[in-house]
Amino acid sequence: MTLVEALVIAFVELHGPSGQVLEVNPALVSSIRQPIDVAGPSHWARGTRCIIIMSKGMFLAVSEDCVTVIKKLGE
């Protein structure tokens, strides 16, 4: 393996609830969960199907379901 090959970071393309493209570094994902349906206004944007919690505490709402996110992160 060369130095250049060792420095390559493989980002995973996901999509926000409004269709925006998100490039996620799988090494920085801390956990994944499904949003909870509750009565009244939701904390998450309409179209959010999975929540990704990053290692530094940032939350990402994505339109892909959590099963798809897990598969993409594992590739």
C-alpha positions as CSV (number, residue, x, y, z in Angstrom):
1,M,0.0,0.0,0.0
2,T,1.4,3.4,-0.9
3,L,1.1,6.5,1.2
4,V,-1.5,8.0,-1.2
5,E,-3.7,4.8,-0.9
6,A,-3.4,5.0,2.9
7,L,-4.6,8.6,3.0
8,V,-7.8,8.1,0.9
9,I,-11.0,8.6,2.9
10,A,-14.0,6.8,1.5
11,F,-17.1,9.0,2.0
12,V,-20.6,7.7,1.7
13,E,-23.2,9.7,-0.2
14,L,-26.5,10.1,1.7
15,H,-29.3,12.6,1.3
16,G,-30.9,15.0,3.6
17,P,-34.7,15.3,4.0
18,S,-34.9,18.1,1.4
19,G,-32.8,16.1,-1.1
20,Q,-29.4,17.8,-0.3
21,V,-26.4,15.5,-0.8
22,L,-24.4,14.7,2.3
23,E,-20.9,13.1,2.2
24,V,-20.4,11.2,5.4
25,N,-17.1,9.7,6.7
26,P,-18.1,6.3,8.1
27,A,-15.2,6.4,10.5
28,L,-16.8,9.4,12.3
29,V,-20.3,7.8,12.8
30,S,-21.0,7.1,16.4
31,S,-24.5,5.6,16.2
32,I,-27.6,5.4,14.1
33,R,-31.3,5.5,15.2
34,Q,-34.8,5.8,13.7
35,P,-36.7,9.0,14.6
36,I,-39.5,8.4,17.1
37,D,-43.0,9.3,15.9
38,V,-44.7,11.4,18.6
39,A,-47.9,13.4,18.7
40,G,-47.5,17.0,17.8
41,P,-44.7,18.8,16.0
42,S,-41.6,16.7,15.2
43,H,-38.1,17.9,16.1
44,W,-36.9,16.4,12.7
45,A,-37.6,17.7,9.2
46,R,-40.4,16.0,7.2
47,G,-38.9,13.2,5.3
48,T,-36.4,12.2,7.9
49,R,-36.1,8.4,8.0
50,C,-32.9,7.9,9.9
51,I,-30.7,9.9,12.4
52,I,-27.0,9.6,12.3
53,I,-25.1,10.7,15.4
54,M,-21.5,11.7,14.6
55,S,-18.6,11.2,17.0
56,K,-18.4,14.9,17.8
57,G,-22.1,15.0,18.8
58,M,-23.5,16.4,15.5
59,F,-26.8,14.9,14.4
60,L,-27.6,14.3,10.7
61,A,-31.1,13.7,9.5
62,V,-31.2,11.6,6.3
63,S,-34.0,10.5,4.0
64,E,-32.6,6.9,3.6
65,D,-33.9,4.3,6.0
66,C,-31.5,3.1,8.7
67,V,-31.1,-0.4,7.0
68,T,-29.9,1.3,3.9
69,V,-27.6,3.7,5.8
70,I,-26.0,0.7,7.7
71,K,-25.5,-1.1,4.4
72,K,-23.9,2.0,2.8
73,L,-21.6,2.6,5.8
74,G,-20.4,-1.0,5.7
75,E,-19.4,-1.0,2.1
